Amino acid sequence: MPVEKKGNKGSSPKVYGYFKIDGDKATRTKKNCSRCGKGVYMSEHKDRNTCGKCGLTEFKQ
């Protein structure tokens, strides 16, 4: 029996939500993790920002 594929491997379509295009410029919409560096974005919650890789939490004021 052939094995069914469960999706395409590669980049997620959600990655396009991390940037906003204004003409020729691309700006980031999410904050980068200060501990992990560039390319690791923090998730936005109601009262905090968290990193899914290292677990860093920054509370909003």
C-alpha positions in Angstrom: 0.0 0.0 0.0 1.3 3.5 -0.8 1.7 5.9 2.0 -0.4 9.1 1.8 1.3 12.4 2.1 0.0 14.6 4.9 1.1 18.0 3.5 3.9 19.7 1.8 7.2 20.2 3.5 8.7 23.6 3.3 7.8 27.1 4.4 4.5 27.8 6.1 2.1 30.1 4.5 1.8 31.9 7.9 5.3 33.3 7.4 3.9 36.0 5.1 2.1 37.4 8.1 5.4 38.2 9.8 6.2 41.0 7.3 4.3 44.0 5.9 5.2 45.2 2.4 5.1 49.0 1.7 6.2 49.6 -1.9 9.8 48.4 -2.0 10.3 48.0 1.7 9.5 45.0 3.9 9.0 45.7 7.7 8.7 43.1 10.4 5.3 42.9 12.2 6.4 40.6 15.0 9.2 41.2 17.6 12.4 39.1 17.4 13.5 37.2 20.5 16.3 39.1 22.3 17.9 35.9 23.5 17.7 33.7 20.3 18.4 36.5 17.8 17.3 37.2 14.3 14.8 34.8 12.7 13.1 33.7 15.9 9.9 35.6 16.4 7.9 36.0 19.6 4.3 35.2 19.8 1.9 38.0 20.9 -0.6 37.3 23.7 -2.9 39.7 25.4 -0.5 40.5 28.3 2.8 39.1 27.2 5.2 38.2 24.4 6.7 34.7 24.5 9.4 32.9 22.5 8.5 29.3 21.5 12.1 28.3 21.2 13.8 29.3 24.5 10.7 30.2 26.5 11.6 33.8 27.2 8.6 35.8 28.4 8.3 39.6 28.3 5.2 41.0 30.0 3.4 44.0 28.5 2.7 47.0 30.7 
